[in-house]
């Protein structure tokens, strides 16, 4: 069974997508979107990224939809 992508993996992909779209602050924006979806502060999202928390499919779907908007 494959492991779930970590929060860091998902936010990294989101950052790349935002940068490609010309967003001026893709790192901060990707973290803010992840925090919003998780219902936590940006600092907590960053903590979870550092600890390489796994992500649920529902989180990935919602985060990806927001990044694509």
Secondary structure, 3 states (H helix, E strand, C coil): CCCCCEHHHHHHHHHHHHHHCCCCCHHHHHHHHHHHHHCCCHHHHHHHHHCCCECCHHHHHHHHHHHHC
